[in-house]
Amino acid sequence: MNNIGLLFQLQNLFEDGLSMYEKALSIQQEIVGELNLGIASSYSGMGAIYSSLGKHIDAILMFSKCLEIEVKVLGEECIEVANSYNNIALVYSSQGKFDHALDMHYKCLKIQRKILGEKNLDLAITYNNIAAIFESQNQYEDAIIMHQKSIDIQLEICGEANVNVAISLNNLAYVYYLQSKYDQALKIHESCLNIELEKLGEKNLQVATTYNHIGLIYKAQDKYDEAAMMLRKALNIQLEIIGENHPEVADSYTNIASVLRCQNHQEESISLLKKCLKIQKATIGETHLDVARTYNNLGFTYYSEEKYNDALNSLQKCLELQTNILGENSTEVLNTYKMIADIYKAQDKLQETLAMYQKMLKAGDNNDDEGSLQVAFACIQLGEIHYDNEDYDAALFHFQKGLAIELELEGENNLQVAKCYYHIGDIYNSKDKFNEALDLLQKCLQIQIYLLDENDLALAQTYNSIGVSYSSMDKYYEAIAMFKECLKIQLHVMGENNAVVASSYYAIGQVYYAKNQHDIALQYHRKCLELRINSLGPDSEEANESRDIINTISSEQKTKCKIM
C-alpha cells in the first residue's frame, strides 16, 4: 500500500495518497508494531504529502516519527536517517525557519560524507539545498560557494555535457540573477539551454524551467517582449506535457502575469493570476504559502489599478495565510503589512495607515536583517506621518529609531539614512537647535550629492533647510548661497511660474532684508509677488503676504533715507 500511496503522490492525488499511507500504517502497526521500517516509510510518505499541501507542522511531525524509528532500528549513521534530516530541512525552509533547516542539512551532509565519501551525487544535492537556504537569507556569496561544490562533484562524475550539471549551473545562474548580475546569469542559462535541448529535446520540463529563468532575466532588464516570449515557451511545453492542472503551470501563469503588469496590461495579468489561484487551490490546497503569494500578487495588481477594495480583500486573505503558516514575525508578513499601509495611505486613511505601521513594528521584533529593514521603513513612515501632523517629538523618536537600524544594517551611504538625517535636522530647526540641525542636514546633503542627480528636488529641499539653519544663526552669506542652490534646481525642474519657486525668492529676499540690503531684498520679493500672482492668484494669502513685506521694506527704506 505504501507503493500505491507513492503512485498517487507522484500524480498529485494527495488525498488518495494520504488515505493509502494511513491504511498501510494501520495494518503494519497491528501486525509488526511501531518499530518497523515499513511504518517509517508510511510516515515519510505522509510527511511528503503534508509538505506538498503546505501543512508544515503535520509534515515535520510525520518526518520526525520516521526519523525516530530509523535511528532506533538502523542507528544514526545511515543514509535513510540522512534522507529524513533532509526532508525535515526542506519543510523548515518552506516555513522560513532557515537556521533550523541549515542544522538539519548539515546533519544530513555529515552522514553522507562519512558513508558515501566526498564525490557522490547525493552530496551534490545537499550542497544545492544548502545553497538555496543561503539564497533565501540573501547570503549570496555563501550560496555560490555551495553551488560550486555541487557543480564540481557533478562535473567530475558526469562530465560537462550532462543534464544534471546543466540543472546545477542553472541554480548558480539564479544566484547571479538575485545579485542583479543579469548578463552573467543569462550567459550560463543559455549555455545550459543548449545542453538540455541537445540531450532532452524541446518538449521537456527542464527545458521549460530554463526558458522560465531566461524570461525572468529579460523581465529584470525591462525587455518585456523577450521575457513574455520565453515565459510562454515554458508554459506551452508544460501544458503539453503535464496539462493545466499542475503547480508548475500555476507558477508560469504567475511569471507571465508579472510581465503583463509591467506592460500595463493589468486586466490580462489579473486573469492569469486568477487561473493560477484556481490551479493552486485544486492541486496544493487552499492553505499553502504559494496561495498566499498569489493573493499578494493579485493585491498588488489591483492596487496598481487603484482598485483599493479588491486589493485590500486579496491582501487580507494573503495576510491570514502568511500569519498561520509563517507566524506574525516573518518578513513576508511585514511586506504585506507594508502594502496594506500603502493602500490606506493612498486612500488618505490616516488611522488605518498608522495601525499597519505599528503592526509592522510589533511584528518586526527579533526578526532577521531583511525584517529589521522593514521595521526601519515603518519607523521612517511613522516619523513622516507624525512630522506632517507637527507632532515633532513622536516624529523624532521614530526617525531616530529608523536611522539606528539603517546605519547598523545598510551603512550611512543610502537614501533612507539621508531621509532620516533630513527630517531630524528639520525638526531640530523647528526647536531652534540650529547647530545640531546643520550637522545632520549637511550629512544628508553629502549622501544625496553622491546618490542623486544634480537636479533632484530632494537636493533642493535639503539646500533650503540648510539655508534656514544658516539664516537663523545670522550666517547670511552661507544662507543666501544655500537658498540660491535650491532655487537653481527648482527653476531647472519646475520652471519659473510656480509657488514653490516663489517661496525660494521670498527666502532669499528675507535674508537680504535681515542684512539691511533693502534694494536687493525688494528685487527678490517683487519677483516672488509676481510668481505668486501668476501661480496662486492676485488675492491669495501668499500674494498678500508678499505685498505686506514689500510695503514694510519700502517704508523702512524711505525712513532710512529721511534720517540720512
C-alpha positions in Angstrom: 0.0 0.0 0.0 2.9 2.3 0.5 3.8 1.9 -3.1 0.2 2.7 -4.2 0.4 5.8 -1.9 3.6 6.9 -3.6 2.0 6.4 -7.0 -0.9 8.7 -6.0 1.5 11.2 -4.6 3.5 11.4 -7.8 0.3 12.1 -9.7 -0.5 14.9 -7.2 -3.6 12.9 -6.0 -2.7 13.8 -2.4 -5.9 12.8 -0.6 -5.8 9.4 -2.2 -2.2 9.0 -1.4 -2.7 10.0 2.2 -5.5 7.5 2.5 -3.3 4.7 1.2 -0.4 5.6 3.5 -2.8 5.7 6.5 -4.2 2.3 5.6 -0.7 0.9 5.2 0.3 2.4 8.6 -2.7 0.9 10.4 -2.1 -2.6 9.0 1.6 -2.6 9.8 1.1 -1.2 13.3 -1.3 -4.1 14.0 0.9 -6.8 12.6 4.6 -5.8 13.4 4.3 -3.0 15.9 5.8 0.6 15.7 9.5 -0.1 15.3 9.5 -1.2 11.6 11.0 0.4 8.5 7.7 -0.1 6.6 6.0 2.1 9.2 8.8 4.6 8.9 8.2 4.6 5.1 4.5 5.3 5.6 5.3 8.2 8.0 7.7 9.6 5.4 5.2 9.4 2.6 2.6 11.1 4.7 5.1 13.8 5.6 5.8 14.4 1.9 2.2 14.8 1.1 1.6 17.2 4.0 4.6 19.2 2.8 3.2 19.4 -0.7 -0.1 20.6 0.8 1.7 23.3 2.8 0.8 21.6 6.1 4.2 22.1 7.5 3.6 21.2 11.2 2.0 17.9 10.2 4.8 17.2 7.7 7.5 17.8 10.4 5.6 15.5 12.8 5.5 12.7 10.3 9.1 13.1 9.2 10.2 13.2 12.8 8.3 10.0 13.6 10.0 8.4 10.6 13.4 9.6 11.8 12.9 8.3 15.3 12.1 4.8 14.0 15.1 4.8 11.6 17.6 5.9 14.3 16.3 3.2 16.7 16.4 0.4 14.0 19.4 1.4 11.9 21.4 3.7 14.1 22.3 7.4 13.5 24.9 6.8 10.7 22.8 5.5 7.8 21.6 7.0 4.5 17.9 6.6 5.5 18.5 8.9 8.5 20.3 11.4 6.3 17.4 11.5 3.9 15.0 12.1 6.8 17.1 15.0 8.1 17.0 16.4 4.5 13.2 16.1 4.4 12.8 17.9 7.7 15.2 20.6 6.5 13.1 21.2 3.4 10.0 21.7 5.4 11.7 24.1 7.8 13.0 26.0 4.7 9.4 26.3 3.4 8.4 27.8 6.8 11.2 30.3 6.6 13.0 28.7 9.6 16.3 28.8 7.9 18.6 28.2 10.9 16.7 25.0 11.8 16.8 24.0 8.1 20.6 24.5 7.9 21.1 22.5 11.1 19.2 19.5 9.5 21.0 19.8 6.2 24.4 19.8 7.9 23.4 16.7 9.9 22.5 15.1 6.6 25.7 16.2 5.0 27.9 14.8 7.8 26.3 11.4 7.5 26.6 11.4 3.7 30.3 12.4 3.8 31.1 9.5 6.2 29.2 6.9 4.3 29.4 8.0 0.7 32.6 10.0 0.6 33.1 13.4 -0.9 32.4 12.5 -4.6 28.8 11.4 -4.6 25.8 12.9 -6.3 23.7 12.8 -3.1 26.2 15.2 -1.6 25.8 17.5 -4.7 22.1 17.6 -4.0 22.6 18.5 -0.3 25.1 21.3 -1.2 22.5 22.6 -3.6 19.8 22.5 -0.9 22.1 24.4 1.5 22.8 27.0 -1.2 19.0 27.5 -1.6 18.8 28.5 2.1 21.7 30.9 1.8 19.9 32.4 -1.2 16.7 32.9 0.9 18.9 34.6 3.6 20.5 36.9 0.9 23.8 35.3 1.7 24.7 35.1 -2.0 28.4 34.5 -1.8 27.9 31.6 0.6 25.2 30.3 -1.8 27.7 30.5 -4.8 30.3 28.5 -2.8 27.8 25.7 -2.1 26.5 25.7 -5.7 30.1 25.5 -6.9 30.8 22.5 -4.7 27.7 20.8 -6.1 28.8 21.5 -9.7 32.4 20.3 -9.1 31.1 16.9 -7.9 28.8 16.5 -10.8 31.4 17.6 -13.4 33.8 15.0 -12.1 31.2 12.2 -12.1 29.0 13.1 -15.0 31.1 15.3 -17.3 30.3 18.7 -18.7 27.6 17.9 -21.3 25.2 16.4 -18.7 21.7 17.4 -17.8 22.3 17.3 -14.1 25.3 19.6 -14.5 23.1 21.9 -16.5 20.5 22.0 -13.7 23.1 22.9 -11.1 24.5 25.6 -13.4 21.0 27.0 -13.7 20.8 27.2 -10.0 24.1 29.0 -9.9 22.9 31.4 -12.6 19.8 32.1 -10.4 22.1 33.4 -7.6 23.7 35.8 -10.1 20.2 36.9 -11.1 19.4 37.6 -7.5 22.6 39.7 -7.3 21.4 41.6 -10.4 24.3 40.2 -12.4 22.0 39.6 -15.4 24.5 39.3 -18.2 26.4 36.7 -16.2 23.3 34.8 -15.3 22.0 34.9 -18.9 25.2 33.5 -20.3 25.0 30.5 -18.0 21.3 29.9 -18.7 21.8 30.0 -22.4 24.7 27.5 -22.2 22.5 25.2 -20.1 19.7 25.5 -22.6 21.9 24.3 -25.4 22.9 21.2 -23.4 19.3 20.5 -22.5 18.0 20.9 -26.0 20.7 18.6 -27.3 20.1 15.9 -24.6 16.4 16.2 -23.9 14.8 17.9 -26.9 12.4 20.8 -26.9 9.5 19.1 -25.2 10.9 18.6 -21.7 10.1 20.2 -18.4 13.7 21.0 -17.6 13.9 23.0 -20.8 10.7 24.8 -19.7 12.4 25.7 -16.4 15.4 27.2 -18.2 13.1 29.2 -20.5 11.4 30.5 -17.4 14.8 31.6 -15.9 15.7 33.4 -19.1 12.3 35.0 -19.2 12.7 36.4 -15.7 16.1 37.8 -16.5 14.7 39.6 -19.6 11.9 41.0 -17.3 14.5 42.3 -14.8 16.2 44.0 -17.8 12.9 45.6 -18.8 12.9 43.6 -22.0 9.3 42.7 -21.7 8.5 41.3 -25.1 11.5 38.9 -25.0 10.5 38.0 -21.4 6.9 37.2 -22.5 8.2 35.1 -25.4 10.4 32.9 -23.2 7.8 32.5 -20.5 5.1 31.5 -23.0 7.5 28.9 -24.5 7.9 27.5 -21.0 4.1 27.5 -20.5 3.4 25.8 -23.8 5.8 22.9 -23.0 4.3 22.5 -19.6 0.7 22.5 -20.9 1.6 19.8 -23.5 3.4 17.5 -21.0 1.6 17.9 -17.7 -1.6 19.7 -18.6 -3.0 22.8 -17.0 -3.9 21.5 -13.6 -0.3 21.4 -12.2 1.6 23.7 -9.7 4.3 24.4 -12.3 1.8 25.7 -14.8 0.4 27.9 -12.0 4.0 29.3 -11.5 4.3 30.1 -15.2 1.0 31.9 -15.2 2.4 34.0 -12.3 5.5 34.8 -14.2 3.6 35.9 -17.3 1.2 37.9 -15.2 4.1 39.8 -13.7 5.4 40.8 -17.2 1.9 41.8 -18.3 1.6 44.0 -15.2 4.9 45.7 -16.1 3.4 46.3 -19.6 0.3 47.9 -18.0 -1.9 45.0 -19.2 -3.5 44.8 -15.7 -6.7 43.0 -16.7 -4.8 40.2 -18.5 -2.5 40.0 -15.5 -5.4 39.6 -13.1 -7.0 37.0 -15.4 -3.8 34.8 -15.3 -3.4 35.2 -11.6 -7.0 34.0 -11.1 -6.2 31.0 -13.2 -3.1 30.4 -11.1 -5.1 30.6 -7.9 -7.7 28.1 -9.2 -4.9 25.6 -10.1 -3.1 26.1 -6.7 -6.3 25.5 -4.7 -7.0 22.3 -6.7 -3.5 20.9 -6.5 -1.7 22.1 -3.4 -4.7 23.2 -1.3 -6.1 26.5 -0.1 -3.8 26.8 2.9 -0.5 26.7 1.0 2.0 29.5 1.2 2.1 29.8 -2.6 -1.7 30.6 -2.5 -0.9 33.4 -0.1 1.7 34.7 -2.6 -0.8 34.6 -5.4 -3.2 36.6 -3.3 -0.4 39.0 -2.7 0.3 39.4 -6.4 -3.4 40.0 -7.0 -3.5 42.6 -4.3 -0.5 44.4 -5.8 -2.1 44.3 -9.3 -5.4 45.6 -8.1 -3.5 48.4 -6.2 -1.7 49.4 -9.4 -5.2 49.8 -11.0 -6.3 51.8 -7.9 -9.0 49.2 -7.2 -8.3 49.6 -3.5 -11.1 47.5 -2.1 -10.2 44.5 -4.3 -6.6 44.9 -3.3 -7.3 45.0 0.4 -9.6 41.9 0.1 -6.8 39.9 -1.6 -4.1 41.2 0.8 -6.1 40.3 3.9 -6.5 36.8 2.6 -2.8 36.7 1.9 -2.0 38.0 5.4 -4.2 35.4 7.1 -2.5 32.6 5.3 1.0 34.0 5.9 0.4 34.5 9.6 -0.9 31.0 10.0 2.0 29.4 8.1 5.0 31.6 8.8 4.0 33.3 12.1 3.5 37.0 12.7 7.2 37.9 12.7 8.1 36.7 9.2 9.4 39.0 6.5 6.6 38.1 4.1 4.0 39.2 6.7 5.9 42.5 7.1 5.9 43.1 3.4 2.1 42.5 3.3 1.6 44.9 6.2 3.6 47.5 4.2 1.5 47.0 1.1 -1.8 47.3 3.0 -0.4 50.5 4.7 0.4 51.9 1.2 -3.2 51.3 0.1 -4.6 53.0 3.2 -2.2 55.9 2.7 -3.4 56.2 -1.0 -6.9 56.5 0.4 -5.9 59.1 3.0 -7.0 56.8 5.8 -4.5 58.1 8.4 -5.6 56.0 11.4 -5.6 52.7 9.4 -2.2 53.6 7.9 -0.8 54.2 11.4 -2.2 50.9 12.6 -0.5 49.0 9.9 2.9 50.6 10.5 2.5 49.9 14.2 1.8 46.2 13.4 5.0 46.2 11.3 7.0 47.5 14.3 5.5 44.9 16.6 5.9 42.0 14.1 9.5 43.1 13.3 10.8 42.4 16.8 13.6 39.8 16.8 13.5 39.5 13.1 16.3 38.9 10.6 18.1 41.7 8.8 15.6 42.0 6.0 12.7 42.1 8.5 14.6 44.7 10.5 14.9 46.9 7.4 11.2 46.7 7.1 10.9 47.8 10.7 13.2 50.7 9.8 11.0 51.6 6.9 7.9 51.5 9.2 9.7 53.8 11.7 10.5 56.3 8.9 7.0 56.2 7.6 5.5 56.8 11.1 8.0 59.6 11.5 6.8 61.3 8.4 3.2 61.0 9.4 3.9 62.5 12.8 6.0 65.1 11.2 3.3 66.1 8.8 0.9 66.4 11.8 3.5 68.6 13.6 3.9 66.0 16.4 7.6 66.5 16.3 8.6 64.6 19.5 6.9 61.4 18.2 8.4 62.0 14.7 11.8 62.4 16.2 11.5 59.2 18.2 10.6 57.2 15.1 13.2 58.8 12.8 16.0 58.2 15.3 14.9 54.5 15.7 14.7 54.0 11.9 18.1 55.7 11.5 19.8 53.5 14.0 18.6 50.3 12.2 19.6 51.6 8.8 23.1 52.6 9.9 23.6 49.2 11.5 22.4 47.1 8.6 23.0 49.2 5.5 25.6 51.8 6.4 25.5 55.5 6.0 25.6 55.8 2.2 21.9 55.2 1.4 18.9 57.4 0.8 16.8 56.1 3.8 19.6 57.3 6.1 19.6 60.7 4.2 15.9 60.9 4.7 16.3 60.4 8.4 19.1 63.0 8.6 16.9 65.5 6.7 13.8 65.1 8.9 15.7 65.0 12.2 17.6 68.1 11.1 14.4 69.9 10.1 12.9 69.1 13.5 15.9 70.5 15.2 15.5 73.6 13.1 11.9 73.9 14.5 13.3 73.5 18.0 15.9 76.2 17.4 18.7 73.7 17.7 20.5 75.1 14.7 24.0 73.6 15.2 22.6 70.1 15.6 20.3 70.7 12.6 23.1 71.9 10.4 25.3 68.9 11.2 22.6 66.4 10.2 21.4 68.3 7.2 25.0 68.5 5.8 25.3 64.8 6.3 22.1 64.4 4.3 23.3 66.6 1.6 26.6 64.7 1.3 24.7 61.4 0.7 22.3 63.0 -1.7 25.0 64.6 -3.8 26.7 61.2 -4.1 23.5 59.2 -4.9 21.1 61.6 -6.7 21.1 63.5 -9.9 22.3 67.1 -9.5 18.8 68.4 -10.3 16.8 66.2 -8.0 14.2 68.1 -6.0 15.2 66.3 -2.8 18.6 68.2 -3.0 16.7 71.4 -3.4 14.7 70.7 -0.3 17.9 70.0 1.7 19.6 73.1 0.4 16.6 75.1 1.6 16.7 73.6 5.1 20.4 74.3 5.4 19.6 77.8 4.3 17.1 78.1 7.2 19.7 76.9 9.7 22.3 79.4 8.5 19.8 82.3 8.3 18.6 81.5 11.9 22.3 81.6 13.0 22.7 85.0 11.3 25.2 83.5 8.8 23.6 85.3 5.9 26.3 84.7 3.2 26.0 80.9 3.7 22.2 81.1 3.8 22.0 83.0 0.5 24.3 80.5 -1.1 22.1 77.6 0.0 18.8 79.2 -1.0 20.3 80.1 -4.4 21.3 76.4 -4.9 17.8 75.4 -4.0 16.3 78.0 -6.5 18.6 76.9 -9.3 17.4 73.3 -9.1 13.7 74.3 -8.7 13.9 76.6 -11.8 15.5 73.8 -13.8 12.9 71.2 -12.8 9.7 73.2 -12.3 10.0 76.4 -14.3 9.5 79.9 -13.0 5.7 80.3 -12.6 5.5 78.0 -9.6 4.5 78.8 -6.0 7.4 76.7 -4.6 9.9 78.7 -6.7 8.2 81.8 -5.4 8.9 80.7 -1.8 12.7 80.5 -2.6 12.7 84.0 -3.9 10.9 85.0 -0.7 13.5 83.3 1.5 16.4 85.0 -0.3 14.6 88.3 -0.1 14.3 87.9 3.7 18.0 87.2 4.2 18.9 90.4 2.2 16.3 92.2 4.3 18.0 90.9 7.5 21.3 92.2 6.1 19.7 95.6 5.6 20.3 95.4 1.8 16.8 96.7 1.1 17.2 97.2 -2.7 18.2 93.6 -3.3 15.6 92.3 -0.9 12.9 94.3 -2.8 14.0 92.7 -6.1 13.5 89.2 -4.8 10.3 90.0 -3.0 8.8 91.7 -6.1 9.8 88.6 -8.1 8.1 86.4 -5.5 4.9 88.6 -5.7 4.8 88.2 -9.5 5.1 84.5 -9.3 2.6 84.1 -6.5 0.1 86.2 -8.5 0.7 84.1 -11.6 0.5 80.7 -9.8 -1.9 81.3 -6.9 -3.9 84.4 -7.9 -3.7 88.1 -7.0 -6.0 87.7 -3.9 -4.2 84.7 -2.5 -2.9 84.8 1.1 0.6 84.3 -0.2 0.3 87.3 -2.6 -0.9 89.5 0.2 2.0 88.3 2.4 4.4 89.4 -0.3 2.7 92.8 -0.6 2.9 93.3 3.1 6.7 92.6 3.3 7.3 94.8 0.2 5.4 97.6 1.9 7.3 97.1 5.1 10.7 97.1 3.4 9.8 100.1 1.2 8.6 102.0 4.3 11.8 101.3 6.2 13.9 102.3 3.2 12.1 105.7 3.0 12.6 106.2 6.7 16.2 105.4 6.4 16.6 108.0 3.5 14.9 110.7 5.6 17.2 110.1 8.5 20.2 110.3 6.2 
